Amino acid sequence: MTSLRLLTEPSSLCSSTFLPFNPLYKTLIKPTTKPYPKLSPIRSVLQYNRKPELAGDTPRVVVITSGKGGVGKTTTTANVGLSLARLGFSVVAIDADVGLRNLDLLLGLENRVNYTVVEVLNGDCRLDQALVRDKRWSNFELLCISKPRSKLPLGFGGKALVWLVDALKDRQEGCPDFILIDCPAGIDAGFITAITPANEAVLVTTPDITALRDADRVTGLLECDGIRDIKMIVNRVRTDLIRGEDMMSVLDVQEMLGLALLGVIPEDSEVIRSTNRGFPLVLNKPPTLAGLAFEQAAWRLVEQDSMKAVMVEEEPKKRGFFSFFGGAAICQLKCCVHKMPTTPDVRSTNVHILLECLYSSWVNGDPYFYQHQFSRIWKQAISI
């Protein structure tokens, strides 16, 4: 995976001489014979030691859509938006579902929404009054189109949403890095309004035939509207059903839709708990596999990257004695962790290395181990 690649390029080092490097303390041993030329500092070893590099022009207006309802658009918007805020980017999430808004519930901000876009357009309030700032992450803001059980004026459409996006660009607080638009289900007027100001799209789908047919239809409509940068998130994936050929694999979904893969979200019972509490998955401690997958999807969205799907074998390979403890994943974890210092300032890096290995191994198909051993390994990781 791209998250485990080395960030130190050989060209940055001296081509003729090298200093011995001690990975335990991250210090260079001083030469004793002759002076060496100064080398450029090593930035980091893994991607979690650095902030992702924002690609493209800001603000990046991304619409999150699916066509079919109930596949996880609002959950994706909440978790990806907060993941982007945790990475240090300013985010404005717009709930474009008129009359059936739910994004404020998932974020726990339903009691703080006093004004909406309708009041802004009518001149009853300013735009900054309608923006609801999250107390947990001040660089994340929510903007609702209308209040529940209310009707939009007849003049509201795509042009009004374009004006709203332009107003967010020109506000005094500064232009946000990301504007995420939670698109309503269906392909009616609400869908057309939501996709009008967007220049990127994230298509959320599940591996079932009804969601895939709607997703294929929505893909065609997005391309007709001029949105070419379309990536896909496959939600509610269960590798046990894929092994039994009761569910289509991620490779099958990608072949049917022909879209770049932004993330694979596993089926997780913690989603219902987080929804009812108004506390997104990415803020859970210890994090769940679904929350970690959303963080990875947000990272790829920042750098306009994509991931590769892997084949899940129908019959698992023969496992040895150490397969009960995680097999190659645990060996990989030990190699990664012991190469890093154990001081408190990099302890979080060790934890992210461990979680990254857990997620990458889950994609390769070992759900039983992670469902029963994830919390125990997390406790071991924070004590490293």
The 8 nearest C-alpha neighbors of each residue, nearest first, counted from 0:
[[1, 2, 3, 4, 306, 359, 307, 355],
 [0, 2, 4, 3, 306, 46, 5, 304],
 [3, 1, 0, 46, 4, 45, 47, 355],
 [4, 2, 1, 45, 0, 5, 46, 355],
 [3, 5, 1, 2, 6, 45, 0, 46],
 [6, 4, 44, 7, 45, 3, 8, 43],
 [5, 7, 44, 8, 4, 43, 45, 42],
 [8, 6, 5, 41, 9, 42, 44, 43],
 [7, 9, 10, 11, 6, 12, 5, 41],
 [8, 10, 11, 12, 7, 14, 13, 6],
 [11, 9, 8, 12, 13, 14, 7, 39],
 [10, 12, 9, 8, 39, 13, 7, 38],
 [13, 11, 10, 9, 38, 14, 39, 8],
 [12, 14, 15, 16, 17, 38, 11, 10],
 [13, 15, 16, 12, 10, 17, 9, 11],
 [14, 16, 13, 17, 12, 36, 35, 18],
 [17, 15, 13, 14, 18, 35, 36, 12],
 [18, 16, 13, 19, 15, 12, 14, 35],
 [17, 19, 20, 27, 16, 28, 30, 35],
 [20, 18, 28, 17, 27, 21, 29, 30],
 [21, 19, 27, 22, 18, 26, 28, 25],
 [20, 22, 23, 25, 26, 24, 27, 19],
 [23, 21, 25, 24, 338, 20, 339, 340],
 [24, 22, 340, 21, 25, 339, 338, 337],
 [23, 25, 26, 22, 340, 21, 339, 27],
 [26, 24, 22, 21, 23, 27, 20, 340],
 [27, 25, 24, 21, 28, 20, 22, 23],
 [26, 28, 20, 29, 21, 19, 18, 25],
 [29, 27, 19, 30, 26, 20, 18, 21],
 [28, 30, 27, 31, 18, 19, 34, 26],
 [31, 29, 32, 28, 33, 34, 35, 18],
 [30, 32, 33, 29, 34, 28, 35, 18],
 [33, 31, 30, 34, 35, 29, 28, 18],
 [32, 34, 31, 35, 30, 36, 29, 16],
 [35, 33, 30, 36, 32, 31, 29, 37],
 [36, 34, 37, 33, 30, 16, 18, 17],
 [35, 37, 38, 34, 13, 16, 17, 18],
 [38, 36, 35, 39, 13, 40, 34, 12],
 [39, 37, 12, 40, 36, 13, 11, 35],
 [38, 40, 11, 41, 12, 37, 13, 42],
 [41, 39, 42, 38, 11, 12, 37, 43],
 [40, 42, 43, 7, 39, 44, 6, 11],
 [41, 43, 40, 7, 44, 6, 49, 48],
 [44, 42, 48, 41, 45, 6, 49, 7],
 [43, 45, 5, 6, 46, 7, 48, 42],
 [46, 44, 47, 48, 3, 43, 5, 4],
 [45, 47, 48, 2, 49, 3, 44, 4],
 [46, 48, 49, 45, 348, 351, 50, 2],
 [49, 47, 46, 45, 43, 348, 50, 44],
 [50, 48, 47, 46, 51, 43, 45, 42],
 [49, 51, 52, 86, 48, 47, 46, 87],
 [52, 50, 53, 49, 302, 301, 298, 86],
 [51, 53, 302, 54, 50, 301, 49, 298],
 [52, 54, 301, 302, 51, 55, 303, 56],
 [55, 53, 302, 52, 301, 303, 56, 57],
 [54, 56, 57, 53, 59, 303, 302, 58],
 [55, 57, 58, 59, 54, 53, 176, 60],
 [58, 56, 59, 176, 55, 177, 175, 174],
 [57, 59, 176, 177, 175, 60, 56, 174],
 [58, 60, 177, 57, 178, 61, 176, 56],
 [59, 61, 178, 197, 198, 177, 58, 179],
 [62, 60, 199, 179, 200, 197, 178, 59],
 [61, 63, 180, 200, 179, 197, 194, 64],
 [64, 62, 201, 181, 182, 200, 180, 202],
 [63, 65, 182, 202, 62, 203, 72, 66],
 [64, 66, 203, 202, 67, 214, 204, 184],
 [67, 65, 185, 184, 213, 214, 217, 64],
 [68, 66, 65, 184, 210, 213, 185, 69],
 [67, 69, 184, 70, 66, 185, 65, 71],
 [68, 70, 71, 67, 72, 184, 73, 65],
 [69, 71, 68, 204, 205, 72, 203, 67],
 [72, 70, 74, 73, 69, 75, 203, 234],
 [73, 71, 75, 74, 76, 203, 64, 70],
 [72, 74, 76, 75, 71, 102, 77, 181],
 [75, 73, 71, 77, 76, 72, 78, 105],
 [74, 76, 72, 78, 73, 77, 79, 71],
 [75, 77, 73, 79, 74, 78, 80, 72],
 [78, 76, 80, 74, 75, 79, 73, 81],
 [77, 79, 81, 75, 80, 76, 279, 281],
 [78, 80, 82, 297, 76, 81, 77, 75],
 [81, 79, 83, 77, 82, 78, 76, 84],
 [80, 82, 84, 78, 83, 79, 85, 77],
 [83, 81, 79, 85, 84, 80, 294, 78],
 [82, 84, 86, 80, 81, 85, 88, 297],
 [85, 83, 81, 88, 87, 86, 82, 139],
 [86, 84, 82, 87, 83, 81, 136, 88],
 [85, 87, 83, 84, 88, 82, 50, 51],
 [86, 88, 84, 85, 83, 89, 138, 50],
 [89, 87, 84, 83, 86, 176, 90, 138],
 [88, 90, 138, 175, 176, 84, 139, 177],
 [89, 91, 177, 139, 175, 178, 176, 138],
 [92, 90, 140, 178, 141, 139, 179, 177],
 [91, 93, 179, 141, 178, 180, 142, 140],
 [94, 92, 142, 180, 143, 95, 179, 181],
 [95, 93, 143, 181, 96, 144, 180, 102],
 [94, 96, 182, 181, 144, 93, 97, 193],
 [97, 95, 183, 100, 94, 99, 182, 98],
 [98, 96, 99, 95, 145, 100, 144, 147],
 [97, 99, 147, 148, 149, 100, 96, 146],
 [100, 98, 97, 96, 147, 101, 148, 183],
 [99, 101, 96, 98, 102, 97, 94, 147],
 [102, 100, 104, 103, 99, 105, 73, 94],
 [101, 103, 105, 104, 73, 100, 94, 106],
 [104, 102, 109, 108, 106, 101, 105, 107],
 [105, 103, 107, 101, 102, 106, 109, 277],
 [106, 104, 277, 274, 102, 103, 107, 278],
 [105, 107, 277, 103, 104, 108, 278, 102],
 [106, 108, 277, 104, 105, 109, 103, 278],
 [109, 107, 103, 111, 106, 110, 104, 112],
 [108, 110, 103, 104, 111, 112, 107, 106],
 [111, 109, 108, 112, 107, 113, 103, 104],
 [110, 112, 108, 109, 113, 131, 103, 107],
 [113, 111, 110, 109, 114, 131, 108, 115],
 [114, 112, 111, 115, 129, 110, 128, 131],
 [115, 113, 129, 112, 118, 128, 116, 124],
 [116, 114, 143, 145, 129, 117, 144, 118],
 [115, 117, 144, 119, 118, 120, 145, 143],
 [116, 118, 120, 119, 115, 145, 121, 144],
 [119, 117, 121, 123, 116, 120, 115, 124],
 [120, 118, 116, 122, 124, 117, 121, 125],
 [121, 119, 117, 122, 118, 116, 123, 159],
 [122, 120, 118, 119, 123, 117, 124, 116],
 [121, 123, 119, 120, 124, 118, 125, 117],
 [122, 124, 118, 121, 119, 125, 120, 117],
 [125, 123, 119, 122, 118, 128, 126, 114],
 [124, 126, 128, 127, 119, 129, 123, 122],
 [125, 127, 129, 128, 119, 130, 124, 116],
 [126, 128, 130, 129, 125, 131, 124, 170],
 [129, 127, 125, 126, 130, 124, 114, 131],
 [128, 130, 114, 126, 115, 127, 131, 142],
 [129, 131, 142, 127, 128, 141, 140, 132],
 [132, 130, 141, 140, 129, 142, 133, 112],
 [133, 131, 140, 137, 139, 134, 130, 141],
 [132, 134, 136, 137, 135, 139, 140, 131],
 [135, 133, 136, 137, 132, 139, 138, 131],
 [134, 136, 133, 137, 139, 132, 138, 81],
 [137, 135, 133, 138, 134, 139, 84, 85],
 [136, 138, 139, 133, 134, 132, 135, 140],
 [137, 139, 89, 136, 84, 90, 140, 88],
 [140, 138, 90, 137, 133, 136, 84, 91],
 [141, 139, 132, 91, 131, 133, 130, 92],
 [142, 140, 92, 131, 130, 91, 93, 132],
 [141, 143, 93, 130, 92, 94, 129, 131],
 [144, 142, 94, 115, 145, 93, 116, 141],
 [143, 145, 116, 115, 95, 94, 117, 97],
 [146, 144, 115, 143, 117, 97, 116, 147],
 [145, 147, 149, 98, 148, 115, 144, 143],
 [148, 146, 98, 149, 99, 145, 100, 97],
 [149, 147, 98, 146, 150, 99, 97, 145],
 [150, 148, 147, 146, 98, 145, 151, 97],
 [151, 149, 152, 148, 98, 97, 145, 146],
 [150, 152, 153, 155, 149, 145, 117, 97],
 [153, 151, 154, 155, 150, 117, 156, 149],
 [152, 154, 155, 151, 156, 150, 159, 117],
 [153, 155, 152, 156, 159, 151, 158, 157],
 [156, 154, 153, 152, 159, 151, 157, 158],
 [157, 155, 192, 159, 158, 154, 160, 188],
 [156, 158, 192, 160, 195, 159, 161, 193],
 [159, 157, 161, 160, 156, 162, 155, 195],
 [160, 158, 162, 161, 157, 156, 155, 163],
 [159, 161, 163, 157, 162, 158, 164, 156],
 [160, 162, 158, 196, 164, 163, 159, 157],
 [163, 161, 159, 165, 160, 164, 166, 158],
 [162, 164, 160, 166, 161, 165, 159, 167],
 [163, 165, 167, 161, 166, 162, 160, 168],
 [166, 164, 168, 162, 167, 163, 161, 169],
 [165, 167, 163, 169, 168, 164, 162, 170],
 [168, 166, 164, 165, 170, 169, 163, 174],
 [167, 169, 174, 165, 166, 170, 164, 175],
 [170, 168, 166, 167, 165, 174, 171, 173],
 [171, 169, 167, 172, 173, 168, 166, 174],
 [170, 172, 173, 169, 174, 168, 167, 127],
 [173, 171, 170, 174, 169, 175, 167, 127],
 [174, 172, 171, 170, 175, 169, 168, 167],
 [173, 175, 168, 167, 169, 176, 58, 170],
 [176, 174, 89, 177, 58, 90, 173, 91],
 [175, 177, 58, 89, 57, 88, 90, 59],
 [178, 176, 90, 59, 58, 175, 60, 179],
 [177, 179, 60, 91, 92, 90, 59, 61],
 [178, 180, 92, 61, 62, 93, 60, 177],
 [181, 179, 62, 93, 182, 92, 63, 94],
 [182, 180, 94, 63, 95, 93, 73, 62],
 [181, 183, 64, 95, 193, 63, 180, 96],
 [184, 182, 96, 190, 189, 95, 185, 181],
 [183, 185, 68, 66, 67, 182, 65, 186],
 [184, 186, 66, 187, 67, 190, 183, 68],
 [187, 185, 190, 66, 188, 184, 191, 189],
 [186, 188, 190, 189, 185, 191, 184, 192],
 [189, 187, 191, 190, 192, 186, 156, 193],
 [190, 188, 192, 191, 187, 193, 183, 96],
 [189, 191, 186, 193, 188, 192, 187, 183],
 [192, 190, 188, 189, 194, 193, 195, 187],
 [191, 193, 157, 189, 156, 190, 195, 194],
 [194, 192, 190, 191, 195, 182, 189, 95],
 [193, 195, 197, 191, 192, 196, 62, 190],
 [194, 196, 157, 192, 193, 197, 191, 161],
 [197, 195, 161, 194, 160, 198, 60, 193],
 [198, 196, 60, 194, 61, 199, 195, 62],
 [197, 199, 226, 60, 61, 196, 200, 228],
 [200, 198, 61, 228, 197, 226, 229, 60],
 [199, 201, 229, 62, 61, 63, 202, 228],
 [202, 200, 63, 230, 231, 229, 62, 64],
 [201, 203, 231, 64, 65, 230, 63, 232],
 [204, 202, 232, 65, 231, 233, 72, 64],
 [205, 203, 233, 70, 210, 234, 65, 232],
 [204, 206, 234, 233, 207, 210, 235, 70],
 [207, 205, 247, 252, 246, 204, 208, 233],
 [208, 206, 205, 209, 210, 211, 247, 246],
 [207, 209, 211, 210, 212, 206, 205, 213],
 [210, 208, 212, 211, 207, 213, 67, 214],
 [209, 211, 213, 208, 212, 207, 67, 204],
 [212, 210, 214, 208, 213, 209, 215, 207],
 [211, 213, 215, 209, 214, 210, 208, 216],
 [212, 214, 216, 210, 66, 211, 215, 67],
 [215, 213, 211, 217, 216, 212, 65, 66],
 [214, 216, 218, 212, 213, 217, 256, 211],
 [215, 217, 213, 219, 214, 218, 212, 220],
 [218, 216, 220, 214, 219, 215, 66, 221],
 [219, 217, 215, 221, 216, 220, 214, 222],
 [218, 220, 222, 216, 217, 221, 223, 215],
 [219, 221, 217, 223, 222, 218, 224, 216],
 [222, 220, 224, 218, 226, 223, 219, 217],
 [223, 221, 226, 225, 219, 224, 220, 227],
 [222, 224, 220, 221, 225, 219, 226, 218],
 [225, 223, 221, 222, 226, 220, 195, 194],
 [224, 226, 222, 223, 227, 221, 198, 220],
 [227, 225, 222, 221, 198, 224, 228, 199],
 [226, 228, 222, 229, 225, 199, 221, 198],
 [229, 227, 199, 226, 200, 230, 198, 201],
 [230, 228, 200, 227, 201, 199, 258, 231],
 [231, 229, 259, 201, 261, 260, 258, 202],
 [230, 232, 202, 260, 261, 201, 203, 259],
 [233, 231, 262, 203, 261, 263, 202, 234],
 [234, 232, 263, 204, 205, 203, 264, 231],
 [233, 235, 264, 205, 236, 204, 263, 232],
 [236, 234, 266, 265, 264, 205, 237, 233],
 [235, 237, 265, 266, 234, 264, 238, 233],
 [238, 236, 239, 240, 266, 265, 241, 235],
 [237, 239, 241, 240, 364, 242, 236, 366],
 [238, 240, 242, 241, 237, 243, 366, 364],
 [241, 239, 245, 243, 246, 242, 238, 237],
 [240, 242, 246, 238, 244, 243, 239, 248],
 [243, 241, 313, 239, 240, 244, 238, 312],
 [242, 244, 240, 241, 245, 239, 313, 246],
 [245, 243, 241, 242, 246, 240, 247, 313],
 [246, 244, 240, 243, 241, 247, 242, 239],
 [247, 245, 241, 240, 244, 248, 206, 207],
 [246, 248, 206, 251, 241, 249, 252, 245],
 [249, 247, 251, 250, 241, 246, 252, 206],
 [248, 250, 252, 251, 253, 308, 247, 233],
 [249, 251, 253, 248, 252, 308, 254, 309],
 [252, 250, 254, 248, 249, 253, 247, 255],
 [253, 251, 249, 255, 250, 254, 256, 248],
 [252, 254, 250, 257, 256, 251, 255, 258],
 [255, 253, 251, 257, 252, 256, 250, 258],
 [254, 256, 252, 253, 257, 251, 211, 215],
 [257, 255, 253, 258, 254, 215, 252, 211],
 [256, 258, 254, 253, 255, 259, 252, 260],
 [259, 257, 256, 230, 253, 231, 260, 229],
 [258, 260, 230, 231, 305, 261, 257, 229],
 [259, 261, 231, 305, 306, 262, 230, 232],
 [262, 260, 305, 231, 232, 296, 230, 306],
 [261, 263, 232, 296, 260, 264, 233, 292],
 [262, 264, 233, 232, 234, 265, 292, 236],
 [263, 265, 234, 289, 292, 235, 233, 236],
 [266, 264, 236, 235, 289, 267, 237, 234],
 [265, 267, 235, 236, 237, 264, 268, 289],
 [268, 266, 269, 270, 265, 289, 235, 288],
 [267, 269, 270, 271, 266, 272, 273, 289],
 [268, 270, 272, 267, 271, 273, 287, 280],
 [271, 269, 273, 268, 272, 267, 274, 280],
 [272, 270, 274, 269, 273, 268, 275, 267],
 [273, 271, 269, 275, 274, 270, 276, 268],
 [272, 274, 278, 276, 270, 271, 275, 279],
 [275, 273, 271, 277, 105, 272, 276, 270],
 [274, 276, 272, 273, 277, 271, 105, 278],
 [275, 277, 273, 278, 274, 272, 107, 105],
 [278, 276, 107, 105, 106, 274, 275, 104],
 [277, 279, 273, 276, 106, 107, 274, 105],
 [280, 278, 281, 273, 282, 78, 106, 277],
 [279, 281, 290, 282, 283, 273, 78, 278],
 [280, 282, 290, 279, 283, 78, 286, 82],
 [283, 281, 280, 279, 284, 278, 286, 290],
 [284, 282, 286, 280, 281, 285, 287, 279],
 [285, 283, 286, 282, 287, 281, 280, 377],
 [284, 286, 283, 287, 377, 374, 378, 282],
 [287, 285, 284, 283, 290, 291, 281, 288],
 [286, 288, 290, 289, 291, 285, 280, 283],
 [287, 289, 291, 290, 292, 358, 286, 265],
 [290, 288, 292, 287, 291, 264, 265, 267],
 [291, 289, 281, 280, 293, 287, 292, 288],
 [290, 292, 294, 288, 293, 289, 287, 295],
 [291, 293, 289, 295, 290, 294, 264, 288],
 [294, 292, 296, 290, 295, 291, 79, 297],
 [295, 293, 291, 297, 292, 296, 82, 298],
 [294, 296, 298, 292, 293, 297, 291, 299],
 [297, 295, 262, 293, 299, 298, 294, 261],
 [298, 296, 300, 294, 79, 295, 299, 83],
 [299, 297, 295, 301, 296, 300, 294, 302],
 [300, 298, 304, 296, 302, 301, 297, 303],
 [299, 301, 303, 297, 298, 302, 296, 304],
 [302, 300, 53, 298, 299, 303, 54, 297],
 [301, 303, 54, 299, 304, 53, 300, 52],
 [304, 302, 300, 301, 299, 54, 305, 55],
 [303, 305, 299, 302, 300, 306, 261, 301],
 [304, 306, 261, 260, 299, 259, 303, 307],
 [307, 305, 260, 261, 308, 262, 304, 0],
 [308, 306, 309, 260, 305, 0, 259, 261],
 [307, 309, 250, 249, 306, 310, 260, 362],
 [310, 308, 311, 307, 363, 250, 362, 249],
 [309, 311, 312, 308, 250, 363, 248, 249],
 [312, 310, 364, 363, 309, 313, 242, 241],
 [313, 311, 314, 315, 310, 242, 364, 316],
 [312, 314, 242, 315, 311, 243, 244, 241],
 [313, 315, 312, 316, 242, 311, 243, 317],
 [316, 314, 312, 313, 317, 318, 311, 364],
 [315, 317, 318, 314, 312, 313, 319, 322],
 [318, 316, 315, 319, 314, 322, 320, 326],
 [319, 317, 322, 316, 320, 321, 326, 323],
 [318, 320, 322, 321, 317, 326, 323, 316],
 [319, 321, 322, 323, 318, 324, 326, 325],
 [322, 320, 326, 323, 324, 319, 325, 318],
 [321, 323, 326, 325, 324, 319, 320, 318],
 [324, 322, 321, 325, 320, 326, 368, 319],
 [325, 323, 322, 321, 326, 329, 368, 320],
 [324, 326, 322, 329, 328, 323, 327, 368],
 [327, 325, 322, 321, 328, 329, 324, 330],
 [326, 328, 330, 329, 331, 325, 322, 321],
 [327, 329, 331, 326, 330, 325, 332, 356],
 [328, 330, 332, 331, 325, 327, 326, 333],
 [331, 329, 327, 333, 332, 328, 334, 326],
 [332, 330, 328, 334, 329, 333, 327, 335],
 [331, 333, 329, 335, 330, 334, 353, 336],
 [334, 332, 330, 336, 331, 335, 337, 329],
 [333, 335, 331, 332, 337, 336, 330, 338],
 [336, 334, 332, 338, 333, 337, 331, 339],
 [335, 337, 333, 338, 339, 334, 349, 332],
 [338, 336, 339, 334, 335, 333, 340, 23],
 [339, 337, 336, 335, 22, 23, 334, 340],
 [338, 340, 337, 336, 23, 341, 22, 335],
 [341, 339, 23, 342, 24, 338, 345, 337],
 [342, 340, 346, 343, 383, 339, 345, 349],
 [341, 343, 344, 340, 345, 346, 383, 339],
 [344, 342, 346, 345, 341, 347, 340, 383],
 [345, 343, 342, 346, 347, 341, 348, 340],
 [346, 344, 348, 347, 343, 342, 349, 341],
 [345, 347, 343, 349, 348, 344, 341, 342],
 [348, 346, 350, 345, 349, 351, 344, 381],
 [347, 349, 345, 351, 346, 350, 352, 47],
 [350, 348, 352, 346, 347, 351, 336, 353],
 [349, 351, 347, 353, 348, 352, 380, 354],
 [350, 352, 354, 348, 353, 349, 355, 347],
 [353, 351, 349, 355, 350, 354, 348, 356],
 [352, 354, 350, 356, 351, 355, 332, 357],
 [355, 353, 357, 351, 356, 352, 358, 350],
 [354, 356, 352, 358, 357, 353, 351, 359],
 [357, 355, 359, 353, 354, 358, 360, 328],
 [356, 358, 354, 360, 355, 359, 361, 353],
 [359, 357, 361, 355, 360, 356, 354, 362],
 [360, 358, 356, 362, 361, 357, 355, 363],
 [359, 361, 363, 357, 362, 358, 356, 328],
 [360, 362, 358, 364, 363, 365, 359, 357],
 [363, 361, 364, 359, 360, 358, 309, 365],
 [364, 362, 360, 361, 311, 309, 359, 365],
 [363, 365, 361, 362, 238, 366, 311, 360],
 [364, 366, 361, 367, 368, 363, 360, 369],
 [367, 365, 369, 368, 364, 361, 370, 238],
 [368, 366, 370, 369, 365, 371, 372, 239],
 [367, 369, 366, 371, 370, 372, 365, 325],
 [370, 368, 373, 372, 371, 366, 367, 365],
 [369, 371, 367, 368, 372, 373, 366, 374],
 [372, 370, 369, 368, 373, 367, 374, 375],
 [371, 373, 369, 375, 374, 368, 370, 376],
 [372, 374, 369, 376, 375, 371, 370, 377],
 [375, 373, 377, 376, 372, 378, 285, 371],
 [374, 376, 378, 372, 377, 373, 379, 371],
 [377, 375, 379, 373, 378, 374, 380, 372],
 [376, 378, 380, 374, 379, 375, 373, 381],
 [379, 377, 375, 376, 380, 381, 374, 382],
 [378, 380, 376, 382, 377, 381, 375, 383],
 [381, 379, 377, 383, 382, 378, 350, 376],
 [380, 382, 378, 383, 379, 350, 377, 346],
 [381, 383, 379, 380, 378, 346, 377, 341],
 [382, 380, 381, 341, 379, 346, 349, 336]]
